[in-house]
Amino acid sequence: MKKKELSYIDSVHRDGTIWNLSVMVLLLAFPLTVAAVFGAAPDWKALGVGLLATAPMYWAVGAIETITFVPMLGAGGSYLSFVTGNISNLKLPCAINALEQNGVSANSEEGEIISTIAIATSSIVTTIVIIIGVICIVPLTPVLEAPVLAPAFEQMLPALFGGLGVAFISKNWKIAIAPILLMLVLFIFIPALNAGTVGIMVPVSVLFTIAVARLMYKRGVL
């Protein structure tokens, strides 16, 4: 009997599931192996209490990120991004920029392939840069810690998102007004919000923007 040939998307989901589960096993195997070799183990009761206090927040963030990021990253890009990390500040901008440069939408077959290639390239480049950084960290430390460069490093992420933002805001400025005002109000009047909350606030802003855009569409503003 002839074996049914899988479509591209089906093969992406099959391979992505296999690799993601494999990575999960490896990530869990390392601490368990270290604990077994050195005869060390955590206080399971304290660990359980800590998980009960923090895990629900990460579950919520994970669910929101999945809903908001997957349509923009595509299937292949999502599997890669959720394994390699740095989605909101690296993988997502790379995918969006690649889609923009090629003039394709994220939910098309072309967009699926382009976003996957962009994210894979980003992951490879990031790994190479990290390797070079580890090798050169000692001789480069005085340069990287120079006070004259400190302001530049602090503005790298805003500059990255600012460049992408200008392109998209200019195309959909009516939709952009609401999330910009929301984020300005939140970050100005709630001091607890800082760079560490970006992973939470990006999905919140995305959902808020979708709701506002839907409302504006129904009222004929768009």
N, C-alpha and C positions, 0 to 999 in steps of 0.2 A: 504493500500500500504506500502510495506516494505521500511523503510528509508535507503537510501544509506549510507554505512559505509565509513567514511572519512579515507584516508590514514594518515600515521604518519605526513608527511610533510604538508598535507592539514590542519590537526588539529593544527599543530604548527603555521601556518600562521593565522588560525582563532583565536586561543587563543592569539597569539602575537599581532594581530591587536587590539583585544578587550582590552587587558591589556595596551598596549601603548597609545591608545586613552583615557583610563581611567586615566592613570597617567598624561597625558597632561591636561586633564580637572582639575584634582586635583591641579596640579602645577599652573594653571591659576586661579583657584578658590581661593587660599590662599591670594594673594595680592588684588584681587578684594573684598574679604570678609573683609579684614583688612581695605581697603579704605572705604567700606560701613559702617563698625562699627564705625570707628573713624572720619568719615566725611572728609577724606583726599583724594585728587586726584592729579595726576601729571599735569603739564602743557602740555596739549595734543599737542600743536603746537611744543614745544621744544622736546617732545618725538618723534614726527613724523620726525623732522629734524635729531635727533640723530639716529633713525632707518634707515633713508635713507643713512646716512653716514657709518653705521657699518653693517647693515643687509646683503648687497650683499656679503661682505667678508665671513660671517658665512654661507650663502647659498652655496657659492663656496666650502668652506671647508667641509660642510655637504655632498655635492654631491660627492666630491672626496673621502671622508672617506667611504661613502656607497659603491662606486665602488671598492675601494681597500680592505676594511675590511671584507665585507660580504662573499666573496669567502673563506676567511681564517677562519672566525668565524662560518659559517653555519647559517641556518635560525634561529633555536632556540637560538643559542649563540648571534646572531645579535640583536634579540629583547631584550634579557637580557642586553646586553652590552650598547646599545644606551639608555636604561632607567637608568641603574645604573652608567654609565660614567666610566672614567679612562680606556679608551679602549687601547690606545697605550702604556701606562706605566704599565698596570696591567692585564686587561682582555685578550688582545691579546697574551702577553707572556705566560699566564697560558694555553690558548687554544693550542698554538703551542707546548709548552712543553708536554702537555698531549697527543697530536697527535704523537709527536716524541717518547715518551716513549712506546706507544702502537703500533707503527709501522703501522699506518693507514694514509691515505690521507684525506685532508680536504673535498674533494668533494665526499666522499663515505658515505654510510648509517652509517657505524660504526663511521666514523669521525664526522658526524653530531651529533650523540648521545654523543660521548666522549667530544667534544668541549662544548656542552651544559652543561653537568655535571660539567666540569672543571670551566666554567664561573659561573655557579650557586653556586658551592662550594666557589669560590673566592669571590662572592658577600656576601655570608653568613659569611665567615670568616672576611671579611672587616667590615661588620656591627657589628659583635661581638667585634672585636678589637676596633672599634670606641666607642662602649658602655663602654668597659673596660677603654679606654683612658679617656673618659669624667668623669667616676667615680674616676679614679686615677690621674687626671691631676694635682690636687693641691699638693699631696705628691711627685709626680714624677717630677714636674717642675724643682727643683734644679738639679736633675740628668740629665734630658734631655737637660738642658741649660748649662751643664758643658762644658767648653772650650775643654777638652780632647776628648769629643765625637763629637764635631762639624765637624771635617774632615771626620769622618765615615758617618755621615748623608748626607754630601754633595756628597759622592761617591756611595750612595745606588743605584740610578737609573743607572748610568754608569755600575756598577757591575752587575746589573740584565741583562741589554741588552748585556753586554760583554759576560756573560756566555752563553746566547742564541746564540749570534753572532758567537762564536767559533764553535759551533756545525754545524751551517748552512754554514758558510764560508768555513769550511774544506771540505764540500761535494760539494760545487759549487763555488770554489775559482775564477774561470774565470769570472763568472757573478758578483761576489762580488767586483771585482776591481773597476769597473766604479762607482757604487754608493758611495763607500768609498772615492774615489778621489773627487767626486762631493761635498759630504758633508764637507770634509776637506777644500776644496777651499772656499766654501761658508762661513763656520763658521770662517775661519781664516781671510779672506779678507773683510767680511761684518760684522763689529762689532755689527750692529743692531740685528743680529740673536743671540738669546740666548735661555735659557730653555723655555721661554714663547712661542717660535715659534715652538716647537716640534710638536704640533698638526697639523701644516701646513706642516712642512718639511717632516714628515714621509710619508704622501700620495704622496707628490711630488717625494720623493726618490723611492717609490714603482712604480709609473708610469714611471719614468726614467729608472728604472731597467728592467721593462717589455719591454720597447722600445729597450733598448740595447740588452737584451737577444734575442729578436725577430730578430734583425739585425745580431747578431752573429750566430744565428741558420741558417738564410738564406745564410750566407757566409760560412757555414760549419765549423765554429770554435767550435761549441758545438756538 
